[in-house]
Structures are given as structure tokens and as C-alpha cells.
Amino acid sequence: MTLVRCCRAVIFDLDGVLLDTEPLYTQATQQVLSTYGKQYTWELKVQMMGRDSRSTAELLVAALGLPLSAEQYIARRRPLLEQACRQAPALPGAEKLVRSLWGRGIPMALATSGEASLTRAKAERHAWFELFSAVLCGDDPRLCHPKPAPDIFLLAAQELGVPLEHCVVFEDSLAGVQAAQAANMQVIAVAAPQMDRSRYADGIPIVSSLNDVRLAMLGL
């Protein structure tokens, strides 16, 4: 079964798509929140997934009434995340798919809302990240608006030199899927087990993991 058409480049989100970092974010966030007797629920996490650190911090602080500014929250969580992310494991099928696409000569980009320093920490034990032609992070000064705005995907396509309609995006978050759609790209949702799949837009192909993806599904 072909899920997309005319695939000439692939753009991957990082967290929850290539690397199993979402539990690490949950743990680090809960460590900070426990100080204030607050709980990081799945419903709150869904609203934050895929967005940049500043907007997620603002959302969390407001939603839970924390006696912190967004900047103070980020500063408290940062060292916890940096330590944890260096051990982030690859998700099933991620390395295999990336290497298969590279073997077919398909250019690839990483487009993550995470900061560059955290992205480097996550990738340092995974040599296959060197196969990406471009890496775009949420704190790139060229980005005017974070996901769900399309900016990061537009910039990724520009760096790859591939027309928007020929780019395929793998995303897990609602904000990321919306950003890819706003960029007029084809998108495949990689749904977490807890995710209510009906929250994705109608017609979006959905897989449980990259382990379920075959090159034939991309028309390759």
C-alpha cells in the first residue's frame, strides 16, 4: 500500500518519532512539578508535544498555576533533561528506515522543536544521525514562528532543495502534523500508544512506529 506520492525527500521530527525521548521529558517535567505538588497529565502533555520550549513552558506554568516564570521553569528542567537525553534510545525501525532512505539517495532533514544543545545531546550516541543533510532546531534564529506554524518545515525543504509537495514528513504530535499540513507537505503520523488517533485530521496516514514503514509505502 502506497501512503504518499512523489516522495523526493523525507523530513523527520525527532522526539517520539526517531528517539524515545518523550518518557524522559515526562520524567524531567514531573521532577520539577513534584516540588509544587503538581501532576503532569497525558492530556496536558498532548497539548505541549511538538511545540518549542518557550511556548510549552508558558502553557504549563499557566495551566498549573506554578509560582515560576517560563524562564525559571526552563532553567530548572534543563539540567535534568540534558543528563537524561544523552541516554535516549532509538525507537523501533528508526535507524533502519533512515539508512534505507539514505541508501536510495533520498535526502533527509531533521526538524525538531527542541533546542540545538539538547538535540546534539540526544544524537551523540547515534552515528546514523550523520546521514541527515540538514538539521533544524527550534532555537534556529531563522525561524519566526514555532510549530504548528510551517516555518521549520519550509526551511527544511529549502535546505534540501526539494519542492514542498514532494516532501514527506513523519510527525507524532498534533502541532507537528498541523505544521506539515500548513507547509503543503505530505505527512504520516506516528501515533503514540496513548494517543487518540481521531485527534489527527481526517485522511492522515497513521502508523504505530517507523518499524511499520516500508519504502514501497513511500512509492520508492
Buried (B, 14 or more C-beta within 10 A) or exposed (E): EEBBEEBBBBBBBBBBBBBBBBEBBEEBBEBBBEEEEBEBEEEBBBBBBBBBBBBBBBBBBEBBEBEBEBEBBBEBBBEBBBEBBBEBEBBBBBBBBBEBBBEEEBBBBBBBBBBBBBBBBBBEEBEBBEBBBBBBBBBBEEBEEBBBBBBBBBBBBBBBEBEBEBBBBBBBBBBBBBBBBBBBBBBBBBBBEEBEEEEBEEEBBBBBBBEBBEBEBBEB
